[in-house]
Amino acid sequence: MDATHDLTARRTQRHDVALRVRLSLMPESSAQVRLTQASGVREGWIDADLVDLASGGAGLLSPVYLPRHALVTIRIAAEHALGKEMDLNARVQRVIMTDRRPMYLIGTSFDALPADQRERLHALLDRFHSENAA
């Protein structure tokens, strides 16, 4: 059997980044996941690290497990997002436990970003592209 049948090819340029972000479950997924105080969640937000970003999705490191298909909001702080806090709606596509801390590598996709989120994301990606080219 061919081992490549489950592989998905990226259609967008990925930018490796290292930004502290926050994650929150969207209301549609709140019944799917229950976050307790023991998880370290404060006011519904999970502290995480954004490790890559593309127009099609993002990669994150999170100390909290989030199941596949959960809908989340990724919040990028103003100092990293062109001067204004940026929220991006995403769907969890894959989760891999990276070590026993625990820590999870979460791959997300931007299925249906509202127009304002998509415009801001493209502006941020253009900035990353310019910085990498310089």
N, C-alpha and C positions, 0 to 999 in steps of 0.2 A: 504494500500500500504506500502511496506517495505521502511523505511526511509534510509536504508543503501545502496541502489542501486547506488548512486552517489559517494560513498566513494572509494578512491584509497588507497591501502596499500603501504607503503614505502617498498622498496626492499633494501635499503642501510642504513647504520648507519649514523645518523645525529649527527653533532657536534655543540653544542651551542657555538657561538662565539660572540664577540662584536668588530667588526673592522669597521673603517671608510673606505668606498670605493667610487668609482665613477662609474656612469652608463652612457652609451651612446647608442643611438639608432643605430642599424646597418643600412646600406644603404637600405636594403630591406624593412625596416619599416618606413623610413623617410617620405614617402607619407601618411602613416597611422596616424602619429602624428606630429603636428607642435608645437615646443617648443618656447615660446616667452621669451623676457628678463624679463618680469614680473614673470616668473616661478622661477627665480633665477639660471637658467642654465647659465654656463659660458663656452664659447668655445665649446658648444655641450655636456658638461658633467654635470651630476646631482650628487650632493653630497648625499650619502645615507649611511645607516648602514647595514652591513652584520650581521644577527642575527643567522643564522644557515647555515651549509655547509655539503654537502654529495656528493658522487660521482655521484648521479643522479640529483642534483640541489641545489639551494640556496634559502634562505629566506632573504628578505631585507625590511628595513623601508625606505620609500622615501617620501619627501614632494611633489613630483610630481606624478600625476596619469599617469600610463602607461596601455594601454588596453591589454586585453588577446590576446595572439598570437603575440604580438610585439616581435621582435628580438632585443636583447640588448647585449652589451658587459659590463661585470663587471670587473672593473680594481681594483686589489688589490695592494697596495703600496709595494715597495721592502722590507721595514722593517717588513712586516707581511708575505711576500711570499718568504721566503728562500733566501733573498738577491737580488732578481731581480723582478721588476714589473711583475705582472701576469694578463693577460687578459683571461676571460672565456666567451665564446659565449653561450647565454641562450635564452630560449623562455619563455615569461610570461605565466603562467598557471592559476593563480588566483590573484585577487586583492581585498583586504578588507580595507575599510576606518576604521581606528582605533579610530580616534577622530576628533574634529572640527578644529584642527590647520591649515590646514589639514595634515594628515599623513596616509600613505597607507602601509599596509603589503602586499608585493609582493612575491608570490611564483613562482619560475622559475624551468625549467628543462634544463638539458644539453642534448639536443637531439643528436647532432652530433659534439662533440668536436674533433678538429684536434688532431692527436696523440701527438704532443708536449704539447698542453694544458692539455690533459688527464694525461700524465706522471707527469707534474708539480702538477696538482691537487692531484693525488694519493700521491705524496711525501709530500705535505702539510697536507693531511688528516692523513698520517702515523705519522707526527710530532704531530698533535693534539691528536691522539690516544695514543702516547707515553707519552705526557704531562698529559693526563687524568689518565693514568694507574699509574703514579708515585705518 
